[in-house]
Amino acid sequence: MSSYWVNFVRTGDPNGSGMPVWPTVERAPEQVMEFGEGSALTTRPRSDAIDFWMDYDGPIP
């Protein structure tokens, strides 16, 4: 993950040589990067709950 951060700080793009490509949210809105021993793209978890909170316009509980 630190390589993605360093690349982003240096160039504005987190992707780099030898790393799985991390697309922008505009290009792959239902994909997230899962970090671990074998980092890779995966389907966005609990999208219904995330969408609810992203659209919520009330007081924060």
C-alpha distance matrix in Angstrom:
0.0 3.8 5.4 5.3 6.6 8.8 10.1 10.9 12.7 14.5 15.6 15.0 13.2 9.4 10.6 11.5 13.6 12.9 9.9 10.9 12.3 11.1 14.6 15.8 17.3 20.7 20.3 18.9 19.7 19.7 16.3 13.0 9.6 9.6 6.8 8.7 10.6 11.1 8.6 11.1 12.9 15.3 18.1 17.7 19.0 22.1 22.6 26.1 25.1 22.3 24.9 27.5 25.6 24.5 28.2 29.7 31.9 33.6 33.4 30.4 31.7
3.8 0.0 3.8 5.4 5.0 6.1 8.5 9.8 10.6 12.2 14.1 14.1 13.1 9.7 11.3 11.6 13.8 13.8 11.5 13.4 14.5 13.5 16.7 17.6 19.5 22.6 22.5 21.6 22.4 22.9 19.6 16.3 13.1 13.3 10.5 11.9 13.3 14.2 12.1 14.7 16.4 18.9 21.7 21.0 22.4 25.4 25.7 29.1 27.9 24.9 27.5 29.9 27.7 26.5 30.2 31.5 33.5 35.1 34.7 31.6 33.0
5.4 3.8 0.0 3.8 5.4 5.1 6.1 8.5 9.9 10.5 11.9 12.6 11.0 7.7 8.5 8.0 10.1 10.5 8.7 11.2 12.1 11.9 15.2 16.6 19.0 21.8 21.2 20.7 22.1 22.8 19.4 16.5 13.3 14.1 11.6 13.1 13.8 13.9 11.8 14.0 15.9 18.9 21.9 21.7 23.5 26.8 26.7 30.3 29.5 26.5 28.7 31.5 29.6 28.0 31.6 33.2 35.2 37.1 37.0 34.2 35.8
5.3 5.4 3.8 0.0 3.8 5.5 5.2 6.1 8.7 10.0 10.4 10.1 8.1 4.5 6.2 7.5 10.5 11.3 8.5 9.9 9.9 8.8 11.8 12.9 15.2 18.1 17.6 17.2 18.5 19.5 16.2 13.5 10.7 12.3 10.7 13.2 14.7 14.1 11.2 12.5 13.6 16.6 19.2 18.8 20.9 24.0 23.7 27.2 26.6 23.4 25.3 28.3 26.4 24.6 28.1 30.0 31.9 34.1 34.2 31.5 33.3
6.6 5.0 5.4 3.8 0.0 3.8 5.5 5.1 6.2 8.6 10.0 9.4 8.9 6.2 9.2 10.5 13.7 14.8 12.3 13.7 13.4 11.7 14.2 14.2 16.3 19.1 19.4 19.2 19.9 21.1 18.2 15.2 12.9 14.4 12.6 15.1 17.0 17.1 14.1 15.6 16.4 19.0 21.3 20.2 22.1 24.8 24.4 27.8 26.7 23.4 25.4 28.0 25.7 24.0 27.5 29.0 30.7 32.6 32.4 29.7 31.7
8.8 6.1 5.1 5.5 3.8 0.0 3.8 5.4 5.2 6.2 8.5 9.4 9.3 7.4 9.7 9.8 12.7 14.3 12.7 14.9 14.7 13.8 16.3 16.6 19.1 21.6 21.7 21.9 22.9 24.3 21.4 18.6 16.0 17.4 15.4 17.4 18.7 18.8 16.3 17.9 19.1 22.0 24.5 23.7 25.7 28.6 28.1 31.5 30.5 27.1 29.0 31.7 29.4 27.5 31.0 32.6 34.0 36.0 35.8 33.1 35.1
10.1 8.5 6.1 5.2 5.5 3.8 0.0 3.8 5.5 5.1 5.9 7.1 6.1 4.8 6.6 6.8 10.1 12.4 10.9 13.0 12.1 11.6 13.8 14.3 17.3 19.3 19.1 19.7 21.2 22.8 19.9 17.7 15.3 17.4 15.9 18.2 19.3 18.6 15.9 16.9 17.8 21.0 23.4 23.0 25.5 28.4 27.6 31.1 30.5 27.1 28.6 31.6 29.6 27.4 30.7 32.6 34.1 36.4 36.6 34.2 36.4
10.9 9.8 8.5 6.1 5.1 5.4 3.8 0.0 3.8 5.5 5.4 4.4 4.6 4.2 7.5 9.3 13.0 15.2 13.1 14.3 12.7 11.1 12.5 12.1 14.8 16.8 17.2 17.9 19.0 21.0 18.5 16.3 14.6 17.1 16.1 19.0 20.7 20.0 16.8 17.4 17.5 20.4 22.3 21.4 23.9 26.5 25.4 28.7 28.1 24.5 25.8 28.7 26.6 24.2 27.4 29.4 30.7 33.1 33.3 31.1 33.4
12.7 10.6 9.9 8.7 6.2 5.2 5.5 3.8 0.0 3.8 5.8 5.8 7.8 7.9 11.1 12.1 15.5 17.9 16.1 17.7 16.4 14.9 16.3 15.5 17.9 19.8 20.6 21.5 22.2 24.3 21.9 19.5 17.8 19.9 18.6 21.3 23.0 22.7 19.8 20.7 21.0 23.8 25.6 24.4 26.7 29.1 28.1 31.2 30.3 26.6 28.0 30.6 28.2 25.9 29.1 30.7 31.7 33.8 33.7 31.5 34.0
14.5 12.2 10.5 10.0 8.6 6.2 5.1 5.5 3.8 0.0 3.8 6.3 8.0 8.8 10.9 11.0 14.0 16.8 15.8 17.9 16.6 15.9 17.2 16.9 19.8 21.3 21.7 22.9 24.2 26.3 23.8 21.7 19.8 22.0 20.6 23.0 24.2 23.7 21.0 21.9 22.4 25.6 27.6 26.8 29.3 32.0 30.9 34.1 33.4 29.8 31.0 33.8 31.6 29.1 32.2 34.0 35.0 37.3 37.4 35.2 37.7
15.6 14.1 11.9 10.4 10.0 8.5 5.9 5.4 5.8 3.8 0.0 3.8 5.3 7.6 9.3 10.0 13.1 16.3 15.2 16.8 14.8 14.2 14.8 14.4 17.6 18.6 18.8 20.4 22.0 24.4 22.1 20.5 19.0 21.7 20.9 23.6 24.8 23.8 20.8 21.1 21.2 24.4 26.2 25.6 28.4 31.0 29.6 32.8 32.5 28.9 29.7 32.7 30.8 28.0 30.9 33.1 34.1 36.7 37.2 35.2 37.9
15.0 14.1 12.6 10.1 9.4 9.4 7.1 4.4 5.8 6.3 3.8 0.0 3.8 6.6 9.2 11.2 14.8 17.6 15.7 16.5 14.1 12.5 12.7 11.5 14.3 15.4 16.1 17.7 18.8 21.5 19.5 18.0 17.0 20.0 19.7 22.8 24.5 23.4 20.1 20.0 19.5 22.4 23.8 22.8 25.7 28.0 26.4 29.5 29.2 25.5 26.2 29.1 27.2 24.3 27.2 29.4 30.4 33.1 33.6 31.8 34.5
13.2 13.1 11.0 8.1 8.9 9.3 6.1 4.6 7.8 8.0 5.3 3.8 0.0 3.8 5.6 8.2 11.8 14.3 12.3 12.8 10.3 9.1 9.5 9.3 12.6 13.9 13.8 15.2 16.8 19.2 16.8 15.5 14.3 17.4 17.2 20.3 21.8 20.3 17.0 16.7 16.2 19.4 21.1 20.6 23.6 26.3 24.7 28.1 28.1 24.5 25.3 28.5 27.0 24.2 27.1 29.6 31.0 33.7 34.5 32.5 35.0
9.4 9.7 7.7 4.5 6.2 7.4 4.8 4.2 7.9 8.8 7.6 6.6 3.8 0.0 3.8 6.7 10.4 12.1 9.6 10.3 8.5 7.2 9.1 9.6 12.6 14.8 14.4 14.9 16.5 18.1 15.3 13.3 11.4 14.1 13.6 16.5 18.1 16.8 13.5 13.7 13.7 16.9 19.1 18.6 21.4 24.3 23.3 26.8 26.6 23.1 24.4 27.6 26.0 23.6 26.9 29.1 30.9 33.4 33.9 31.6 33.8
10.6 11.3 8.5 6.2 9.2 9.7 6.6 7.5 11.1 10.9 9.3 9.2 5.6 3.8 0.0 3.8 7.2 9.0 6.8 7.6 5.8 6.2 8.4 10.3 13.6 15.4 14.1 14.6 16.9 18.3 15.2 13.8 11.6 14.3 13.8 16.4 17.3 15.4 12.6 12.3 12.7 16.3 18.8 19.1 22.1 25.3 24.3 27.9 28.1 24.9 26.1 29.5 28.3 25.9 29.0 31.5 33.5 36.1 36.9 34.6 36.7
11.5 11.6 8.0 7.5 10.5 9.8 6.8 9.3 12.1 11.0 10.0 11.2 8.2 6.7 3.8 0.0 3.8 6.4 5.7 8.2 7.7 9.4 11.8 14.0 17.4 19.0 17.5 17.9 20.5 21.6 18.4 16.9 14.2 16.3 15.2 17.1 17.2 15.6 13.4 13.8 15.0 18.7 21.6 22.2 25.0 28.4 27.6 31.4 31.5 28.4 29.7 33.1 31.8 29.6 32.8 35.2 37.1 39.7 40.3 37.9 39.9
13.6 13.8 10.1 10.5 13.7 12.7 10.1 13.0 15.5 14.0 13.1 14.8 11.8 10.4 7.2 3.8 0.0 3.8 5.6 8.5 9.1 11.8 14.2 16.9 20.3 21.8 19.8 20.1 23.0 23.8 20.4 19.2 16.3 17.9 16.7 17.9 17.3 15.4 14.1 14.5 16.3 20.0 23.2 24.4 27.1 30.6 30.0 33.8 34.1 31.1 32.6 36.0 34.9 32.8 35.9 38.4 40.5 43.1 43.7 41.2 43.1
12.9 13.8 10.5 11.3 14.8 14.3 12.4 15.2 17.9 16.8 16.3 17.6 14.3 12.1 9.0 6.4 3.8 0.0 3.8 6.9 9.0 11.9 14.9 18.0 21.0 22.8 20.6 20.2 23.1 23.3 19.7 18.4 15.2 16.2 14.8 15.4 14.2 12.3 11.6 12.3 14.7 18.3 21.7 23.3 25.7 29.4 29.2 33.0 33.3 30.7 32.4 35.7 34.8 33.0 36.2 38.6 41.0 43.4 44.0 41.4 42.9
9.9 11.5 8.7 8.5 12.3 12.7 10.9 13.1 16.1 15.8 15.2 15.7 12.3 9.6 6.8 5.7 5.6 3.8 0.0 3.8 6.2 8.6 11.9 15.0 17.7 19.9 17.9 17.2 19.8 19.9 16.2 14.7 11.5 12.6 11.5 12.6 12.3 10.1 8.5 9.1 11.4 15.0 18.4 19.7 22.1 25.8 25.5 29.4 29.6 26.9 28.6 32.0 31.0 29.3 32.6 34.9 37.4 39.7 40.3 37.7 39.2
10.9 13.4 11.2 9.9 13.7 14.9 13.0 14.3 17.7 17.9 16.8 16.5 12.8 10.3 7.6 8.2 8.5 6.9 3.8 0.0 3.8 6.4 9.5 12.9 15.3 17.5 15.1 14.0 16.7 16.5 12.9 11.8 9.0 10.5 10.5 12.1 12.2 9.3 7.1 6.2 7.9 11.6 14.9 16.5 19.1 22.8 22.5 26.3 26.9 24.3 25.9 29.3 28.7 27.0 30.2 32.7 35.3 37.7 38.6 36.1 37.5
12.3 14.5 12.1 9.9 13.4 14.7 12.1 12.7 16.4 16.6 14.8 14.1 10.3 8.5 5.8 7.7 9.1 9.0 6.2 3.8 0.0 3.8 6.1 9.6 12.4 14.2 11.8 11.3 14.3 14.8 11.5 11.0 9.1 11.8 12.4 14.8 15.6 12.7 10.0 8.2 8.2 11.9 14.6 15.9 19.0 22.4 21.5 25.2 26.0 23.2 24.3 27.9 27.3 25.2 28.1 30.9 33.3 36.0 37.1 34.9 36.6
11.1 13.5 11.9 8.8 11.7 13.8 11.6 11.1 14.9 15.9 14.2 12.5 9.1 7.2 6.2 9.4 11.8 11.9 8.6 6.4 3.8 0.0 3.8 6.7 9.1 11.5 9.9 9.1 11.4 12.3 9.0 8.0 6.6 10.0 11.2 14.3 15.9 13.5 10.0 8.3 7.2 10.5 12.7 13.2 16.4 19.6 18.5 22.2 22.8 19.8 20.9 24.4 23.7 21.5 24.6 27.2 29.6 32.3 33.3 31.1 33.0
14.6 16.7 15.2 11.8 14.2 16.3 13.8 12.5 16.3 17.2 14.8 12.7 9.5 9.1 8.4 11.8 14.2 14.9 11.9 9.5 6.1 3.8 0.0 3.8 6.5 8.1 6.2 6.2 9.0 10.6 8.3 8.7 9.0 12.6 14.4 17.7 19.5 16.9 13.5 11.1 8.9 11.6 12.7 13.0 16.7 19.5 17.7 21.2 22.2 19.1 19.5 23.2 22.8 20.2 22.9 25.9 28.1 31.1 32.5 30.7 32.8
15.8 17.6 16.6 12.9 14.2 16.6 14.3 12.1 15.5 16.9 14.4 11.5 9.3 9.6 10.3 14.0 16.9 18.0 15.0 12.9 9.6 6.7 3.8 0.0 3.8 5.3 5.3 6.3 7.7 10.5 9.2 9.5 10.6 14.4 16.2 19.8 22.0 19.8 16.2 14.1 11.6 13.6 13.9 13.3 16.9 19.1 16.9 20.1 20.9 17.5 17.6 21.2 20.6 17.7 20.2 23.2 25.2 28.2 29.8 28.2 30.5
17.3 19.5 19.0 15.2 16.3 19.1 17.3 14.8 17.9 19.8 17.6 14.3 12.6 12.6 13.6 17.4 20.3 21.0 17.7 15.3 12.4 9.1 6.5 3.8 0.0 3.8 5.4 5.1 4.6 7.8 7.7 8.4 10.8 14.3 16.7 20.4 23.0 20.9 17.2 15.0 11.9 12.8 12.2 10.9 14.4 16.2 13.5 16.6 17.5 14.2 13.9 17.5 17.2 14.2 16.6 19.7 21.9 25.0 26.7 25.2 27.5
20.7 22.6 21.8 18.1 19.1 21.6 19.3 16.8 19.8 21.3 18.6 15.4 13.9 14.8 15.4 19.0 21.8 22.8 19.9 17.5 14.2 11.5 8.1 5.3 3.8 0.0 3.8 5.7 5.8 9.5 10.2 11.8 14.2 17.8 20.3 23.9 26.3 23.9 20.4 17.8 14.6 15.6 14.6 13.7 17.2 18.7 15.6 18.2 19.6 16.5 15.4 19.0 19.0 15.7 17.4 20.9 22.7 26.1 28.2 27.2 29.7
20.3 22.5 21.2 17.6 19.4 21.7 19.1 17.2 20.6 21.7 18.8 16.1 13.8 14.4 14.1 17.5 19.8 20.6 17.9 15.1 11.8 9.9 6.2 5.3 5.4 3.8 0.0 3.8 6.3 9.1 9.2 11.4 13.3 16.9 19.5 22.8 24.8 22.0 18.7 15.8 12.7 14.0 13.5 13.6 17.4 19.3 16.5 19.5 21.2 18.3 17.5 21.3 21.6 18.6 20.4 23.9 26.0 29.3 31.4 30.2 32.5
18.9 21.6 20.7 17.2 19.2 21.9 19.7 17.9 21.5 22.9 20.4 17.7 15.2 14.9 14.6 17.9 20.1 20.2 17.2 14.0 11.3 9.1 6.2 6.3 5.1 5.7 3.8 0.0 3.8 5.6 5.5 8.2 10.7 14.0 17.0 20.2 22.4 19.6 16.4 13.3 9.8 10.5 9.7 9.9 13.7 15.9 13.4 16.5 18.3 15.7 15.3 19.1 19.6 17.1 19.1 22.5 25.0 28.1 30.1 28.6 30.6
19.7 22.4 22.1 18.5 19.9 22.9 21.2 19.0 22.2 24.2 22.0 18.8 16.8 16.5 16.9 20.5 23.0 23.1 19.8 16.7 14.3 11.4 9.0 7.7 4.6 5.8 6.3 3.8 0.0 3.8 5.6 8.0 11.4 14.4 17.5 20.9 23.6 21.2 17.9 15.1 11.4 11.1 9.3 8.2 11.8 13.2 10.3 13.2 14.9 12.2 11.6 15.4 15.9 13.4 15.3 18.7 21.3 24.4 26.4 25.1 27.0
19.7 22.9 22.8 19.5 21.1 24.3 22.8 21.0 24.3 26.3 24.4 21.5 19.2 18.1 18.3 21.6 23.8 23.3 19.9 16.5 14.8 12.3 10.6 10.5 7.8 9.5 9.1 5.6 3.8 0.0 3.8 6.9 10.5 12.7 16.3 19.3 21.9 19.5 16.6 13.6 9.9 8.5 5.9 5.2 8.8 10.5 8.0 11.3 13.3 11.2 11.2 14.8 15.8 14.1 16.1 19.2 22.2 25.0 26.9 25.4 26.8
16.3 19.6 19.4 16.2 18.2 21.4 19.9 18.5 21.9 23.8 22.1 19.5 16.8 15.3 15.2 18.4 20.4 19.7 16.2 12.9 11.5 9.0 8.3 9.2 7.7 10.2 9.2 5.5 5.6 3.8 0.0 3.8 6.9 9.4 12.9 15.9 18.4 15.9 12.8 9.9 6.2 5.5 4.7 5.1 8.8 11.7 10.2 13.9 15.2 13.0 13.8 17.4 17.7 16.1 18.7 21.5 24.5 27.1 28.7 26.8 28.1
13.0 16.3 16.5 13.5 15.2 18.6 17.7 16.3 19.5 21.7 20.5 18.0 15.5 13.3 13.8 16.9 19.2 18.4 14.7 11.8 11.0 8.0 8.7 9.5 8.4 11.8 11.4 8.2 8.0 6.9 3.8 0.0 3.8 6.3 9.6 12.9 15.8 13.9 10.5 8.4 5.5 5.5 6.2 5.4 8.4 11.6 10.9 14.7 15.1 12.5 14.3 17.6 17.2 15.8 19.0 21.3 24.3 26.6 27.7 25.4 26.7
9.6 13.1 13.3 10.7 12.9 16.0 15.3 14.6 17.8 19.8 19.0 17.0 14.3 11.4 11.6 14.2 16.3 15.2 11.5 9.0 9.1 6.6 9.0 10.6 10.8 14.2 13.3 10.7 11.4 10.5 6.9 3.8 0.0 3.8 6.3 9.7 12.4 10.6 7.0 5.7 4.5 6.2 8.6 8.7 10.9 14.4 14.3 18.1 18.1 15.6 17.7 20.8 20.1 18.9 22.2 24.3 27.2 29.4 30.1 27.5 28.7
9.6 13.3 14.1 12.3 14.4 17.4 17.4 17.1 19.9 22.0 21.7 20.0 17.4 14.1 14.3 16.3 17.9 16.2 12.6 10.5 11.8 10.0 12.6 14.4 14.3 17.8 16.9 14.0 14.4 12.7 9.4 6.3 3.8 0.0 3.8 6.6 9.7 8.4 5.5 5.5 6.0 6.4 9.2 9.5 10.5 14.1 15.0 18.6 18.3 16.4 19.0 21.7 21.0 20.4 23.8 25.5 28.6 30.4 30.8 27.9 28.7
6.8 10.5 11.6 10.7 12.6 15.4 15.9 16.1 18.6 20.6 20.9 19.7 17.2 13.6 13.8 15.2 16.7 14.8 11.5 10.5 12.4 11.2 14.4 16.2 16.7 20.3 19.5 17.0 17.5 16.3 12.9 9.6 6.3 3.8 0.0 3.8 7.1 7.0 4.4 6.9 8.8 10.0 13.0 13.2 13.8 17.3 18.4 21.9 21.2 19.1 22.0 24.6 23.4 22.9 26.5 27.9 30.8 32.4 32.5 29.4 30.1
8.7 11.9 13.1 13.2 15.1 17.4 18.2 19.0 21.3 23.0 23.6 22.8 20.3 16.5 16.4 17.1 17.9 15.4 12.6 12.1 14.8 14.3 17.7 19.8 20.4 23.9 22.8 20.2 20.9 19.3 15.9 12.9 9.7 6.6 3.8 0.0 3.8 5.3 5.2 8.4 11.2 12.1 15.3 15.9 16.0 19.4 21.0 24.4 23.6 22.0 25.0 27.4 26.3 26.1 29.7 31.0 33.9 35.3 35.2 32.0 32.3
10.6 13.3 13.8 14.7 17.0 18.7 19.3 20.7 23.0 24.2 24.8 24.5 21.8 18.1 17.3 17.2 17.3 14.2 12.3 12.2 15.6 15.9 19.5 22.0 23.0 26.3 24.8 22.4 23.6 21.9 18.4 15.8 12.4 9.7 7.1 3.8 0.0 3.8 6.1 9.5 12.9 14.2 17.6 18.8 19.1 22.6 24.2 27.6 27.1 25.5 28.4 30.9 29.9 29.7 33.2 34.6 37.6 39.0 39.0 35.7 36.1
11.1 14.2 13.9 14.1 17.1 18.8 18.6 20.0 22.7 23.7 23.8 23.4 20.3 16.8 15.4 15.6 15.4 12.3 10.1 9.3 12.7 13.5 16.9 19.8 20.9 23.9 22.0 19.6 21.2 19.5 15.9 13.9 10.6 8.4 7.0 5.3 3.8 0.0 3.8 6.4 10.0 11.6 15.3 17.0 17.9 21.6 22.8 26.4 26.3 24.7 27.2 30.0 29.4 28.8 32.2 34.0 37.0 38.7 39.1 36.0 36.6
8.6 12.1 11.8 11.2 14.1 16.3 15.9 16.8 19.8 21.0 20.8 20.1 17.0 13.5 12.6 13.4 14.1 11.6 8.5 7.1 10.0 10.0 13.5 16.2 17.2 20.4 18.7 16.4 17.9 16.6 12.8 10.5 7.0 5.5 4.4 5.2 6.1 3.8 0.0 3.8 7.2 9.4 13.0 14.3 15.6 19.3 20.2 23.9 23.8 21.8 24.2 27.1 26.3 25.5 29.0 30.8 33.8 35.6 36.0 33.1 33.9
11.1 14.7 14.0 12.5 15.6 17.9 16.9 17.4 20.7 21.9 21.1 20.0 16.7 13.7 12.3 13.8 14.5 12.3 9.1 6.2 8.2 8.3 11.1 14.1 15.0 17.8 15.8 13.3 15.1 13.6 9.9 8.4 5.7 5.5 6.9 8.4 9.5 6.4 3.8 0.0 3.8 6.4 10.2 12.1 13.9 17.7 18.1 21.9 22.3 20.4 22.4 25.5 25.2 24.2 27.3 29.5 32.6 34.7 35.5 32.8 33.8
12.9 16.4 15.9 13.6 16.4 19.1 17.8 17.5 21.0 22.4 21.2 19.5 16.2 13.7 12.7 15.0 16.3 14.7 11.4 7.9 8.2 7.2 8.9 11.6 11.9 14.6 12.7 9.8 11.4 9.9 6.2 5.5 4.5 6.0 8.8 11.2 12.9 10.0 7.2 3.8 0.0 3.8 7.0 9.0 11.6 15.2 15.0 18.8 19.7 17.6 19.2 22.6 22.5 21.3 24.2 26.7 29.8 32.1 33.2 30.8 31.9
15.3 18.9 18.9 16.6 19.0 22.0 21.0 20.4 23.8 25.6 24.4 22.4 19.4 16.9 16.3 18.7 20.0 18.3 15.0 11.6 11.9 10.5 11.6 13.6 12.8 15.6 14.0 10.5 11.1 8.5 5.5 5.5 6.2 6.4 10.0 12.1 14.2 11.6 9.4 6.4 3.8 0.0 3.8 6.4 8.4 12.1 12.3 15.9 16.9 15.4 17.2 20.3 20.6 19.9 22.7 25.0 28.3 30.4 31.6 29.2 30.0
18.1 21.7 21.9 19.2 21.3 24.5 23.4 22.3 25.6 27.6 26.2 23.8 21.1 19.1 18.8 21.6 23.2 21.7 18.4 14.9 14.6 12.7 12.7 13.9 12.2 14.6 13.5 9.7 9.3 5.9 4.7 6.2 8.6 9.2 13.0 15.3 17.6 15.3 13.0 10.2 7.0 3.8 0.0 3.8 6.1 9.3 9.0 12.5 14.0 12.8 14.1 17.3 18.1 17.5 19.9 22.3 25.7 27.9 29.4 27.3 28.0
17.7 21.0 21.7 18.8 20.2 23.7 23.0 21.4 24.4 26.8 25.6 22.8 20.6 18.6 19.1 22.2 24.4 23.3 19.7 16.5 15.9 13.2 13.0 13.3 10.9 13.7 13.6 9.9 8.2 5.2 5.1 5.4 8.7 9.5 13.2 15.9 18.8 17.0 14.3 12.1 9.0 6.4 3.8 0.0 3.8 6.7 6.1 9.9 10.8 9.2 10.8 13.9 14.4 13.8 16.4 18.7 22.1 24.2 25.6 23.5 24.4
19.0 22.4 23.5 20.9 22.1 25.7 25.5 23.9 26.7 29.3 28.4 25.7 23.6 21.4 22.1 25.0 27.1 25.7 22.1 19.1 19.0 16.4 16.7 16.9 14.4 17.2 17.4 13.7 11.8 8.8 8.8 8.4 10.9 10.5 13.8 16.0 19.1 17.9 15.6 13.9 11.6 8.4 6.1 3.8 0.0 3.8 5.5 8.7 8.9 8.4 10.8 13.1 13.6 14.1 16.7 18.2 21.9 23.4 24.6 22.2 22.5
22.1 25.4 26.8 24.0 24.8 28.6 28.4 26.5 29.1 32.0 31.0 28.0 26.3 24.3 25.3 28.4 30.6 29.4 25.8 22.8 22.4 19.6 19.5 19.1 16.2 18.7 19.3 15.9 13.2 10.5 11.7 11.6 14.4 14.1 17.3 19.4 22.6 21.6 19.3 17.7 15.2 12.1 9.3 6.7 3.8 0.0 3.8 5.5 5.5 6.3 8.6 10.1 11.2 12.4 14.4 15.7 19.4 20.8 22.0 19.9 20.0
22.6 25.7 26.7 23.7 24.4 28.1 27.6 25.4 28.1 30.9 29.6 26.4 24.7 23.3 24.3 27.6 30.0 29.2 25.5 22.5 21.5 18.5 17.7 16.9 13.5 15.6 16.5 13.4 10.3 8.0 10.2 10.9 14.3 15.0 18.4 21.0 24.2 22.8 20.2 18.1 15.0 12.3 9.0 6.1 5.5 3.8 0.0 3.8 5.5 5.0 5.9 8.4 10.0 10.2 11.9 13.9 17.6 19.5 21.3 19.6 20.3
26.1 29.1 30.3 27.2 27.8 31.5 31.1 28.7 31.2 34.1 32.8 29.5 28.1 26.8 27.9 31.4 33.8 33.0 29.4 26.3 25.2 22.2 21.2 20.1 16.6 18.2 19.5 16.5 13.2 11.3 13.9 14.7 18.1 18.6 21.9 24.4 27.6 26.4 23.9 21.9 18.8 15.9 12.5 9.9 8.7 5.5 3.8 0.0 3.8 5.6 5.2 6.2 8.9 9.9 10.6 12.2 15.9 17.5 19.6 18.3 18.7
25.1 27.9 29.5 26.6 26.7 30.5 30.5 28.1 30.3 33.4 32.5 29.2 28.1 26.6 28.1 31.5 34.1 33.3 29.6 26.9 26.0 22.8 22.2 20.9 17.5 19.6 21.2 18.3 14.9 13.3 15.2 15.1 18.1 18.3 21.2 23.6 27.1 26.3 23.8 22.3 19.7 16.9 14.0 10.8 8.9 5.5 5.5 3.8 0.0 3.8 5.5 5.1 6.5 8.7 10.0 10.6 14.4 15.4 16.9 15.2 15.3
22.3 24.9 26.5 23.4 23.4 27.1 27.1 24.5 26.6 29.8 28.9 25.5 24.5 23.1 24.9 28.4 31.1 30.7 26.9 24.3 23.2 19.8 19.1 17.5 14.2 16.5 18.3 15.7 12.2 11.2 13.0 12.5 15.6 16.4 19.1 22.0 25.5 24.7 21.8 20.4 17.6 15.4 12.8 9.2 8.4 6.3 5.0 5.6 3.8 0.0 3.8 5.4 5.4 6.1 8.6 9.9 13.5 15.2 16.6 14.8 15.7
24.9 27.5 28.7 25.3 25.4 29.0 28.6 25.8 28.0 31.0 29.7 26.2 25.3 24.4 26.1 29.7 32.6 32.4 28.6 25.9 24.3 20.9 19.5 17.6 13.9 15.4 17.5 15.3 11.6 11.2 13.8 14.3 17.7 19.0 22.0 25.0 28.4 27.2 24.2 22.4 19.2 17.2 14.1 10.8 10.8 8.6 5.9 5.2 5.5 3.8 0.0 3.8 5.5 5.0 6.1 8.4 11.9 14.2 16.5 15.4 16.8
27.5 29.9 31.5 28.3 28.0 31.7 31.6 28.7 30.6 33.8 32.7 29.1 28.5 27.6 29.5 33.1 36.0 35.7 32.0 29.3 27.9 24.4 23.2 21.2 17.5 19.0 21.3 19.1 15.4 14.8 17.4 17.6 20.8 21.7 24.6 27.4 30.9 30.0 27.1 25.5 22.6 20.3 17.3 13.9 13.1 10.1 8.4 6.2 5.1 5.4 3.8 0.0 3.8 5.6 5.3 6.0 9.7 11.4 13.6 12.9 13.9
25.6 27.7 29.6 26.4 25.7 29.4 29.6 26.6 28.2 31.6 30.8 27.2 27.0 26.0 28.3 31.8 34.9 34.8 31.0 28.7 27.3 23.7 22.8 20.6 17.2 19.0 21.6 19.6 15.9 15.8 17.7 17.2 20.1 21.0 23.4 26.3 29.9 29.4 26.3 25.2 22.5 20.6 18.1 14.4 13.6 11.2 10.0 8.9 6.5 5.4 5.5 3.8 0.0 3.8 5.4 4.9 8.4 9.8 11.4 10.0 11.4
24.5 26.5 28.0 24.6 24.0 27.5 27.4 24.2 25.9 29.1 28.0 24.3 24.2 23.6 25.9 29.6 32.8 33.0 29.3 27.0 25.2 21.5 20.2 17.7 14.2 15.7 18.6 17.1 13.4 14.1 16.1 15.8 18.9 20.4 22.9 26.1 29.7 28.8 25.5 24.2 21.3 19.9 17.5 13.8 14.1 12.4 10.2 9.9 8.7 6.1 5.0 5.6 3.8 0.0 3.8 5.7 8.5 11.1 13.0 12.0 14.3
28.2 30.2 31.6 28.1 27.5 31.0 30.7 27.4 29.1 32.2 30.9 27.2 27.1 26.9 29.0 32.8 35.9 36.2 32.6 30.2 28.1 24.6 22.9 20.2 16.6 17.4 20.4 19.1 15.3 16.1 18.7 19.0 22.2 23.8 26.5 29.7 33.2 32.2 29.0 27.3 24.2 22.7 19.9 16.4 16.7 14.4 11.9 10.6 10.0 8.6 6.1 5.3 5.4 3.8 0.0 3.8 6.3 9.4 12.3 12.4 14.7
29.7 31.5 33.2 30.0 29.0 32.6 32.6 29.4 30.7 34.0 33.1 29.4 29.6 29.1 31.5 35.2 38.4 38.6 34.9 32.7 30.9 27.2 25.9 23.2 19.7 20.9 23.9 22.5 18.7 19.2 21.5 21.3 24.3 25.5 27.9 31.0 34.6 34.0 30.8 29.5 26.7 25.0 22.3 18.7 18.2 15.7 13.9 12.2 10.6 9.9 8.4 6.0 4.9 5.7 3.8 0.0 3.8 5.9 8.6 9.0 11.1
31.9 33.5 35.2 31.9 30.7 34.0 34.1 30.7 31.7 35.0 34.1 30.4 31.0 30.9 33.5 37.1 40.5 41.0 37.4 35.3 33.3 29.6 28.1 25.2 21.9 22.7 26.0 25.0 21.3 22.2 24.5 24.3 27.2 28.6 30.8 33.9 37.6 37.0 33.8 32.6 29.8 28.3 25.7 22.1 21.9 19.4 17.6 15.9 14.4 13.5 11.9 9.7 8.4 8.5 6.3 3.8 0.0 3.8 7.0 8.7 11.5
33.6 35.1 37.1 34.1 32.6 36.0 36.4 33.1 33.8 37.3 36.7 33.1 33.7 33.4 36.1 39.7 43.1 43.4 39.7 37.7 36.0 32.3 31.1 28.2 25.0 26.1 29.3 28.1 24.4 25.0 27.1 26.6 29.4 30.4 32.4 35.3 39.0 38.7 35.6 34.7 32.1 30.4 27.9 24.2 23.4 20.8 19.5 17.5 15.4 15.2 14.2 11.4 9.8 11.1 9.4 5.9 3.8 0.0 3.8 6.4 8.7
33.4 34.7 37.0 34.2 32.4 35.8 36.6 33.3 33.7 37.4 37.2 33.6 34.5 33.9 36.9 40.3 43.7 44.0 40.3 38.6 37.1 33.3 32.5 29.8 26.7 28.2 31.4 30.1 26.4 26.9 28.7 27.7 30.1 30.8 32.5 35.2 39.0 39.1 36.0 35.5 33.2 31.6 29.4 25.6 24.6 22.0 21.3 19.6 16.9 16.6 16.5 13.6 11.4 13.0 12.3 8.6 7.0 3.8 0.0 3.8 6.1
30.4 31.6 34.2 31.5 29.7 33.1 34.2 31.1 31.5 35.2 35.2 31.8 32.5 31.6 34.6 37.9 41.2 41.4 37.7 36.1 34.9 31.1 30.7 28.2 25.2 27.2 30.2 28.6 25.1 25.4 26.8 25.4 27.5 27.9 29.4 32.0 35.7 36.0 33.1 32.8 30.8 29.2 27.3 23.5 22.2 19.9 19.6 18.3 15.2 14.8 15.4 12.9 10.0 12.0 12.4 9.0 8.7 6.4 3.8 0.0 3.8
31.7 33.0 35.8 33.3 31.7 35.1 36.4 33.4 34.0 37.7 37.9 34.5 35.0 33.8 36.7 39.9 43.1 42.9 39.2 37.5 36.6 33.0 32.8 30.5 27.5 29.7 32.5 30.6 27.0 26.8 28.1 26.7 28.7 28.7 30.1 32.3 36.1 36.6 33.9 33.8 31.9 30.0 28.0 24.4 22.5 20.0 20.3 18.7 15.3 15.7 16.8 13.9 11.4 14.3 14.7 11.1 11.5 8.7 6.1 3.8 0.0
